Amino acid sequence: MESEVHVAGVLVQARPGRAGAVAATVSGLPNAEVRAIGEAGKLVVVCEGASGADVLALIGRIRDLPGVVDVALVYQHAESAAAMEEEIGDETDPPRVH
């Protein structure tokens, strides 16, 4: 079986005044990256794993962190590891769909 890469975009709502601490803890988790922190305590986190179950387990760990109010899965994508390693050309005039 070919290995896969699963990527998920997650919105994390932290308690008021706890966003920085939550972001620091999430950043220390393997395969989790904080991409943005909003003023209202919302964090945008990217999670990655070898399976959907791995990503769900990581989201569960984030949900259980002190200071986290809620976690919402916003985006999920899975693709073969080989396809994720392919280089994509930077076309200045890509083909159009008609």
N, CA, C and O atoms as CSV, one atom per row, in Angstrom:
chain,resi,resn,atom,element,x,y,z
A,1,MET,N,N,0.843,-1.188,0.000
A,1,MET,CA,C,0.000,0.000,0.000
A,1,MET,C,C,0.881,1.243,0.000
A,1,MET,O,O,1.837,1.345,0.769
A,2,GLU,N,N,0.549,2.167,-0.860
A,2,GLU,CA,C,1.309,3.405,-0.975
A,2,GLU,C,C,1.020,4.316,0.213
A,2,GLU,O,O,-0.130,4.441,0.636
A,3,SER,N,N,2.065,4.955,0.756
A,3,SER,CA,C,1.868,5.846,1.900
A,3,SER,C,C,1.158,7.125,1.468
A,3,SER,O,O,1.268,7.565,0.324
A,4,GLU,N,N,0.436,7.701,2.405
A,4,GLU,CA,C,-0.331,8.923,2.141
A,4,GLU,C,C,0.099,10.032,3.079
A,4,GLU,O,O,0.723,9.798,4.114
A,5,VAL,N,N,-0.251,11.239,2.691
A,5,VAL,CA,C,-0.076,12.411,3.537
A,5,VAL,C,C,-1.453,13.034,3.701
A,5,VAL,O,O,-2.131,13.318,2.713
A,6,HIS,N,N,-1.863,13.245,4.931
A,6,HIS,CA,C,-3.143,13.874,5.253
A,6,HIS,C,C,-2.850,15.235,5.867
A,6,HIS,O,O,-2.052,15.345,6.798
A,7,VAL,N,N,-3.496,16.266,5.343
A,7,VAL,CA,C,-3.307,17.629,5.824
A,7,VAL,C,C,-4.665,18.174,6.221
A,7,VAL,O,O,-5.648,17.992,5.503
A,8,ALA,N,N,-4.721,18.848,7.373
A,8,ALA,CA,C,-5.981,19.419,7.844
A,8,ALA,C,C,-5.752,20.850,8.311
A,8,ALA,O,O,-4.758,21.154,8.972
A,9,GLY,N,N,-6.686,21.717,7.957
A,9,GLY,CA,C,-6.713,23.077,8.472
A,9,GLY,C,C,-7.715,23.119,9.618
A,9,GLY,O,O,-8.861,22.697,9.461
A,10,VAL,N,N,-7.284,23.628,10.770
A,10,VAL,CA,C,-8.094,23.591,11.979
A,10,VAL,C,C,-8.181,24.986,12.581
A,10,VAL,O,O,-7.188,25.712,12.644
A,11,LEU,N,N,-9.381,25.351,13.022
A,11,LEU,CA,C,-9.576,26.603,13.746
A,11,LEU,C,C,-9.674,26.263,15.224
A,11,LEU,O,O,-10.517,25.461,15.627
A,12,VAL,N,N,-8.811,26.872,16.033
A,12,VAL,CA,C,-8.786,26.630,17.472
A,12,VAL,C,C,-9.221,27.907,18.177
A,12,VAL,O,O,-8.657,28.975,17.936
A,13,GLN,N,N,-10.214,27.802,19.042
A,13,GLN,CA,C,-10.669,28.944,19.845
A,13,GLN,C,C,-10.096,28.787,21.248
A,13,GLN,O,O,-10.386,27.813,21.942
A,14,ALA,N,N,-9.277,29.757,21.659
A,14,ALA,CA,C,-8.676,29.745,22.991
A,14,ALA,C,C,-9.452,30.681,23.919
A,14,ALA,O,O,-10.108,31.621,23.470
A,15,ARG,N,N,-9.365,30.409,25.197
A,15,ARG,CA,C,-9.984,31.302,26.187
A,15,ARG,C,C,-9.316,32.673,26.102
A,15,ARG,O,O,-8.152,32.774,25.714
A,16,PRO,N,N,-10.051,33.731,26.466
A,16,PRO,CA,C,-9.462,35.072,26.431
A,16,PRO,C,C,-8.152,35.121,27.227
A,16,PRO,O,O,-8.076,34.646,28.360
A,17,GLY,N,N,-7.149,35.694,26.616
A,17,GLY,CA,C,-5.852,35.837,27.252
A,17,GLY,C,C,-4.989,34.588,27.216
A,17,GLY,O,O,-3.872,34.615,27.732
A,18,ARG,N,N,-5.456,33.500,26.632
A,18,ARG,CA,C,-4.699,32.242,26.626
A,18,ARG,C,C,-4.167,31.873,25.246
A,18,ARG,O,O,-3.489,30.856,25.101
A,19,ALA,N,N,-4.463,32.678,24.235
A,19,ALA,CA,C,-4.078,32.318,22.865
A,19,ALA,C,C,-2.570,32.118,22.727
A,19,ALA,O,O,-2.134,31.180,22.059
A,20,GLY,N,N,-1.782,32.971,23.337
A,20,GLY,CA,C,-0.324,32.844,23.241
A,20,GLY,C,C,0.178,31.545,23.847
A,20,GLY,O,O,1.026,30.869,23.265
A,21,ALA,N,N,-0.345,31.196,25.019
A,21,ALA,CA,C,0.071,29.956,25.682
A,21,ALA,C,C,-0.384,28.741,24.892
A,21,ALA,O,O,0.367,27.776,24.749
A,22,VAL,N,N,-1.608,28.781,24.377
A,22,VAL,CA,C,-2.109,27.669,23.570
A,22,VAL,C,C,-1.265,27.532,22.297
A,22,VAL,O,O,-0.898,26.423,21.910
A,23,ALA,N,N,-0.963,28.650,21.654
A,23,ALA,CA,C,-0.154,28.618,20.433
A,23,ALA,C,C,1.228,28.028,20.703
A,23,ALA,O,O,1.737,27.254,19.893
A,24,ALA,N,N,1.833,28.383,21.823
A,24,ALA,CA,C,3.154,27.852,22.160
A,24,ALA,C,C,3.087,26.338,22.370
A,24,ALA,O,O,3.975,25.609,21.929
A,25,THR,N,N,2.047,25.872,23.036
A,25,THR,CA,C,1.904,24.436,23.278
A,25,THR,C,C,1.643,23.693,21.974
A,25,THR,O,O,2.248,22.652,21.718
A,26,VAL,N,N,0.740,24.226,21.148
A,26,VAL,CA,C,0.432,23.577,19.866
A,26,VAL,C,C,1.683,23.528,18.991
A,26,VAL,O,O,1.932,22.521,18.328
A,27,SER,N,N,2.461,24.590,18.983
A,27,SER,CA,C,3.683,24.631,18.171
A,27,SER,C,C,4.683,23.554,18.592
A,27,SER,O,O,5.509,23.123,17.788
A,28,GLY,N,N,4.608,23.123,19.845
A,28,GLY,CA,C,5.500,22.084,20.337
A,28,GLY,C,C,5.043,20.670,20.008
A,28,GLY,O,O,5.788,19.712,20.214
A,29,LEU,N,N,3.824,20.535,19.498
A,29,LEU,CA,C,3.320,19.213,19.137
A,29,LEU,C,C,3.889,18.793,17.778
A,29,LEU,O,O,3.966,19.612,16.861
A,30,PRO,N,N,4.286,17.527,17.643
A,30,PRO,CA,C,4.750,17.073,16.327
A,30,PRO,C,C,3.618,17.150,15.305
A,30,PRO,O,O,2.472,16.815,15.606
A,31,ASN,N,N,3.948,17.591,14.109
A,31,ASN,CA,C,3.017,17.643,12.974
A,31,ASN,C,C,1.903,18.669,13.129
A,31,ASN,O,O,0.866,18.553,12.476
A,32,ALA,N,N,2.097,19.671,13.979
A,32,ALA,CA,C,1.139,20.770,14.115
A,32,ALA,C,C,1.892,22.086,13.959
A,32,ALA,O,O,2.975,22.265,14.517
A,33,GLU,N,N,1.311,22.994,13.201
A,33,GLU,CA,C,1.950,24.292,12.963
A,33,GLU,C,C,0.912,25.403,13.094
A,33,GLU,O,O,-0.111,25.383,12.409
A,34,VAL,N,N,1.169,26.363,13.966
A,34,VAL,CA,C,0.288,27.523,14.110
A,34,VAL,C,C,0.633,28.490,12.994
A,34,VAL,O,O,1.774,28.942,12.888
A,35,ARG,N,N,-0.359,28.813,12.152
A,35,ARG,CA,C,-0.130,29.698,11.006
A,35,ARG,C,C,-0.585,31.122,11.260
A,35,ARG,O,O,-0.095,32.048,10.615
A,36,ALA,N,N,-1.531,31.318,12.204
A,36,ALA,CA,C,-2.018,32.664,12.490
A,36,ALA,C,C,-2.685,32.673,13.860
A,36,ALA,O,O,-3.234,31.670,14.316
A,37,ILE,N,N,-2.619,33.848,14.505
A,37,ILE,CA,C,-3.304,34.057,15.783
A,37,ILE,C,C,-4.108,35.341,15.645
A,37,ILE,O,O,-3.556,36.396,15.332
A,38,GLY,N,N,-5.417,35.249,15.879
A,38,GLY,CA,C,-6.295,36.405,15.782
A,38,GLY,C,C,-6.473,37.091,17.129
A,38,GLY,O,O,-6.177,36.516,18.176
A,39,GLU,N,N,-6.954,38.313,17.090
A,39,GLU,CA,C,-7.141,39.093,18.306
A,39,GLU,C,C,-8.155,38.476,19.265
A,39,GLU,O,O,-8.031,38.637,20.480
A,40,ALA,N,N,-9.150,37.776,18.738
A,40,ALA,CA,C,-10.212,37.214,19.567
A,40,ALA,C,C,-9.849,35.829,20.119
A,40,ALA,O,O,-10.727,35.120,20.611
A,41,GLY,N,N,-8.586,35.438,20.046
A,41,GLY,CA,C,-8.160,34.152,20.582
A,41,GLY,C,C,-8.312,32.989,19.628
A,41,GLY,O,O,-8.277,31.832,20.045
A,42,LYS,N,N,-8.482,33.286,18.347
A,42,LYS,CA,C,-8.603,32.220,17.353
A,42,LYS,C,C,-7.243,31.945,16.738
A,42,LYS,O,O,-6.495,32.864,16.401
A,43,LEU,N,N,-6.939,30.667,16.598
A,43,LEU,CA,C,-5.689,30.239,15.990
A,43,LEU,C,C,-5.992,29.409,14.751
A,43,LEU,O,O,-6.920,28.600,14.748
A,44,VAL,N,N,-5.217,29.611,13.715
A,44,VAL,CA,C,-5.296,28.781,12.519
A,44,VAL,C,C,-4.122,27.811,12.609
A,44,VAL,O,O,-2.964,28.223,12.687
A,45,VAL,N,N,-4.439,26.513,12.598
A,45,VAL,CA,C,-3.426,25.483,12.782
A,45,VAL,C,C,-3.482,24.517,11.602
A,45,VAL,O,O,-4.561,24.141,11.145
A,46,VAL,N,N,-2.312,24.122,11.116
A,46,VAL,CA,C,-2.214,23.102,10.073
A,46,VAL,C,C,-1.684,21.832,10.737
A,46,VAL,O,O,-0.647,21.849,11.399
A,47,CYS,N,N,-2.413,20.731,10.548
A,47,CYS,CA,C,-2.031,19.431,11.095
A,47,CYS,C,C,-1.703,18.495,9.941
A,47,CYS,O,O,-2.314,18.570,8.875
A,48,GLU,N,N,-0.733,17.613,10.161
A,48,GLU,CA,C,-0.346,16.671,9.124
A,48,GLU,C,C,-0.162,15.300,9.748
A,48,GLU,O,O,0.284,15.187,10.891
A,49,GLY,N,N,-0.503,14.258,9.002
A,49,GLY,CA,C,-0.325,12.899,9.494
A,49,GLY,C,C,-0.295,11.899,8.360
A,49,GLY,O,O,-0.554,12.237,7.205
A,50,ALA,N,N,0.025,10.663,8.705
A,50,ALA,CA,C,0.099,9.599,7.710
A,50,ALA,C,C,-1.264,8.981,7.417
A,50,ALA,O,O,-1.414,8.212,6.467
A,51,SER,N,N,-2.258,9.323,8.242
A,51,SER,CA,C,-3.609,8.791,8.040
A,51,SER,C,C,-4.621,9.767,8.617
A,51,SER,O,O,-4.271,10.671,9.375
A,52,GLY,N,N,-5.882,9.571,8.245
A,52,GLY,CA,C,-6.939,10.379,8.824
A,52,GLY,C,C,-7.012,10.188,10.327
A,52,GLY,O,O,-7.271,11.138,11.067
A,53,ALA,N,N,-6.785,8.960,10.782
A,53,ALA,CA,C,-6.808,8.672,12.221
A,53,ALA,C,C,-5.709,9.437,12.957
A,53,ALA,O,O,-5.927,9.923,14.067
A,54,ASP,N,N,-4.526,9.546,12.341
A,54,ASP,CA,C,-3.437,10.320,12.955
A,54,ASP,C,C,-3.825,11.787,13.115
A,54,ASP,O,O,-3.578,12.394,14.157
A,55,VAL,N,N,-4.432,12.346,12.075
A,55,VAL,CA,C,-4.837,13.751,12.120
A,55,VAL,C,C,-5.931,13.952,13.172
A,55,VAL,O,O,-5.891,14.921,13.930
A,56,LEU,N,N,-6.904,13.044,13.222
A,56,LEU,CA,C,-7.962,13.159,14.222
A,56,LEU,C,C,-7.409,13.038,15.636
A,56,LEU,O,O,-7.879,13.730,16.539
A,57,ALA,N,N,-6.428,12.181,15.845
A,57,ALA,CA,C,-5.807,12.052,17.162
A,57,ALA,C,C,-5.093,13.346,17.554
A,57,ALA,O,O,-5.153,13.764,18.710
A,58,LEU,N,N,-4.421,13.977,16.594
A,58,LEU,CA,C,-3.741,15.239,16.855
A,58,LEU,C,C,-4.753,16.339,17.184
A,58,LEU,O,O,-4.534,17.131,18.101
A,59,ILE,N,N,-5.846,16.388,16.447
A,59,ILE,CA,C,-6.897,17.368,16.731
A,59,ILE,C,C,-7.462,17.129,18.132
A,59,ILE,O,O,-7.745,18.087,18.851
A,60,GLY,N,N,-7.628,15.876,18.524
A,60,GLY,CA,C,-8.092,15.554,19.867
A,60,GLY,C,C,-7.128,16.029,20.936
A,60,GLY,O,O,-7.552,16.535,21.975
A,61,ARG,N,N,-5.828,15.871,20.691
A,61,ARG,CA,C,-4.821,16.374,21.644
A,61,ARG,C,C,-4.927,17.882,21.798
A,61,ARG,O,O,-4.834,18.407,22.907
A,62,ILE,N,N,-5.120,18.576,20.686
A,62,ILE,CA,C,-5.253,20.034,20.739
A,62,ILE,C,C,-6.514,20.410,21.509
A,62,ILE,O,O,-6.484,21.327,22.330
A,63,ARG,N,N,-7.616,19.719,21.255
A,63,ARG,CA,C,-8.890,20.007,21.927
A,63,ARG,C,C,-8.755,19.861,23.446
A,63,ARG,O,O,-9.402,20.590,24.197
A,64,ASP,N,N,-7.920,18.926,23.897
A,64,ASP,CA,C,-7.767,18.649,25.321
A,64,ASP,C,C,-6.768,19.559,26.032
A,64,ASP,O,O,-6.589,19.440,27.244
A,65,LEU,N,N,-6.113,20.466,25.300
A,65,LEU,CA,C,-5.131,21.352,25.927
A,65,LEU,C,C,-5.811,22.359,26.857
A,65,LEU,O,O,-6.913,22.822,26.565
A,66,PRO,N,N,-5.166,22.699,27.967
A,66,PRO,CA,C,-5.706,23.743,28.844
A,66,PRO,C,C,-5.830,25.063,28.079
A,66,PRO,O,O,-4.918,25.444,27.345
A,67,GLY,N,N,-6.931,25.744,28.247
A,67,GLY,CA,C,-7.147,27.030,27.591
A,67,GLY,C,C,-7.867,26.943,26.264
A,67,GLY,O,O,-8.222,27.973,25.690
A,68,VAL,N,N,-8.095,25.722,25.753
A,68,VAL,CA,C,-8.792,25.558,24.476
A,68,VAL,C,C,-10.291,25.423,24.748
A,68,VAL,O,O,-10.714,24.590,25.549
A,69,VAL,N,N,-11.089,26.259,24.068
A,69,VAL,CA,C,-12.541,26.225,24.195
A,69,VAL,C,C,-13.138,25.269,23.174
A,69,VAL,O,O,-14.005,24.461,23.510
A,70,ASP,N,N,-12.674,25.357,21.916
A,70,ASP,CA,C,-13.246,24.542,20.853
A,70,ASP,C,C,-12.243,24.389,19.727
A,70,ASP,O,O,-11.337,25.207,19.568
A,71,VAL,N,N,-12.417,23.318,18.940
A,71,VAL,CA,C,-11.594,23.053,17.774
A,71,VAL,C,C,-12.529,22.668,16.633
A,71,VAL,O,O,-13.424,21.841,16.814
A,72,ALA,N,N,-12.327,23.257,15.473
A,72,ALA,CA,C,-13.173,22.951,14.318
A,72,ALA,C,C,-12.299,22.597,13.119
A,72,ALA,O,O,-11.378,23.334,12.769
A,73,LEU,N,N,-12.601,21.460,12.494
A,73,LEU,CA,C,-11.937,21.064,11.262
A,73,LEU,C,C,-12.513,21.902,10.129
A,73,LEU,O,O,-13.719,21.882,9.884
A,74,VAL,N,N,-11.652,22.635,9.443
A,74,VAL,CA,C,-12.100,23.532,8.381
A,74,VAL,C,C,-11.778,22.962,7.004
A,74,VAL,O,O,-12.529,23.174,6.052
A,75,TYR,N,N,-10.677,22.249,6.897
A,75,TYR,CA,C,-10.220,21.741,5.603
A,75,TYR,C,C,-9.472,20.442,5.829
A,75,TYR,O,O,-8.753,20.301,6.819
A,76,GLN,N,N,-9.639,19.478,4.905
A,76,GLN,CA,C,-8.899,18.232,4.978
A,76,GLN,C,C,-8.550,17.794,3.566
A,76,GLN,O,O,-9.368,17.892,2.652
A,77,HIS,N,N,-7.328,17.311,3.399
A,77,HIS,CA,C,-6.877,16.834,2.089
A,77,HIS,C,C,-5.979,15.627,2.304
A,77,HIS,O,O,-5.161,15.612,3.224
A,78,ALA,N,N,-6.130,14.620,1.461
A,78,ALA,CA,C,-5.263,13.444,1.494
A,78,ALA,C,C,-4.763,13.158,0.087
A,78,ALA,O,O,-5.495,13.278,-0.894
A,79,GLU,N,N,-3.500,12.779,0.021
A,79,GLU,CA,C,-2.893,12.487,-1.271
A,79,GLU,C,C,-1.739,11.520,-1.038
A,79,GLU,O,O,-1.219,11.421,0.073
A,80,SER,N,N,-1.346,10.819,-2.074
A,80,SER,CA,C,-0.213,9.907,-1.916
A,80,SER,C,C,1.041,10.729,-1.598
A,80,SER,O,O,1.184,11.873,-2.028
A,81,ALA,N,N,1.934,10.112,-0.837
A,81,ALA,CA,C,3.179,10.801,-0.476
A,81,ALA,C,C,3.982,11.142,-1.724
A,81,ALA,O,O,4.617,12.195,-1.785
A,82,ALA,N,N,3.959,10.259,-2.717
A,82,ALA,CA,C,4.698,10.501,-3.964
A,82,ALA,C,C,4.150,11.736,-4.684
A,82,ALA,O,O,4.918,12.554,-5.191
A,83,ALA,N,N,2.837,11.868,-4.727
A,83,ALA,CA,C,2.232,13.031,-5.387
A,83,ALA,C,C,2.553,14.320,-4.645
A,83,ALA,O,O,2.723,15.370,-5.264
A,84,MET,N,N,2.637,14.244,-3.323
A,84,MET,CA,C,2.952,15.446,-2.533
A,84,MET,C,C,4.394,15.906,-2.757
A,84,MET,O,O,4.718,17.072,-2.533
A,85,GLU,N,N,5.253,14.993,-3.197
A,85,GLU,CA,C,6.655,15.325,-3.447
A,85,GLU,C,C,6.898,15.859,-4.849
A,85,GLU,O,O,7.974,16.389,-5.126
A,86,GLU,N,N,5.910,15.729,-5.748
A,86,GLU,CA,C,6.076,16.202,-7.124
A,86,GLU,C,C,6.185,17.719,-7.157
A,86,GLU,O,O,5.481,18.431,-6.441
A,87,GLU,N,N,7.085,18.189,-8.004
A,87,GLU,CA,C,7.246,19.623,-8.174
A,87,GLU,C,C,6.178,20.136,-9.128
A,87,GLU,O,O,5.900,19.518,-10.156
A,88,ILE,N,N,5.593,21.251,-8.785
A,88,ILE,CA,C,4.556,21.862,-9.616
A,88,ILE,C,C,5.172,23.067,-10.309
A,88,ILE,O,O,5.793,23.916,-9.669
A,89,GLY,N,N,4.994,23.133,-11.621
A,89,GLY,CA,C,5.527,24.252,-12.381
A,89,GLY,C,C,4.782,25.541,-12.062
A,89,GLY,O,O,3.598,25.519,-11.723
A,90,ASP,N,N,5.474,26.645,-12.172
A,90,ASP,CA,C,4.888,27.961,-11.919
A,90,ASP,C,C,4.570,28.599,-13.266
A,90,ASP,O,O,5.383,29.325,-13.838
A,91,GLU,N,N,3.364,28.310,-13.759
A,91,GLU,CA,C,2.970,28.819,-15.069
A,91,GLU,C,C,2.456,30.247,-14.927
A,91,GLU,O,O,1.659,30.544,-14.037
A,92,THR,N,N,2.913,31.121,-15.806
A,92,THR,CA,C,2.420,32.497,-15.755
A,92,THR,C,C,1.080,32.642,-16.450
A,92,THR,O,O,0.322,33.566,-16.157
A,93,ASP,N,N,0.776,31.714,-17.391
A,93,ASP,CA,C,-0.514,31.734,-18.079
A,93,ASP,C,C,-1.076,30.313,-18.092
A,93,ASP,O,O,-1.001,29.621,-19.107
A,94,PRO,N,N,-1.647,29.874,-16.948
A,94,PRO,CA,C,-2.122,28.487,-16.871
A,94,PRO,C,C,-3.294,28.251,-17.823
A,94,PRO,O,O,-3.998,29.185,-18.206
A,95,PRO,N,N,-3.489,26.987,-18.195
A,95,PRO,CA,C,-4.624,26.655,-19.061
A,95,PRO,C,C,-5.933,27.020,-18.379
A,95,PRO,O,O,-6.038,26.950,-17.155
A,96,ARG,N,N,-6.909,27.399,-19.147
A,96,ARG,CA,C,-8.186,27.829,-18.592
A,96,ARG,C,C,-9.236,26.722,-18.793
A,96,ARG,O,O,-9.174,25.962,-19.759
A,97,VAL,N,N,-10.163,26.650,-17.895
A,97,VAL,CA,C,-11.279,25.727,-18.022
A,97,VAL,C,C,-12.426,26.497,-18.661
A,97,VAL,O,O,-12.790,27.578,-18.198
A,98,HIS,N,N,-12.990,25.942,-19.718
A,98,HIS,CA,C,-14.071,26.634,-20.419
A,98,HIS,C,C,-15.352,25.878,-20.243
A,98,HIS,O,O,-16.390,26.294,-20.757
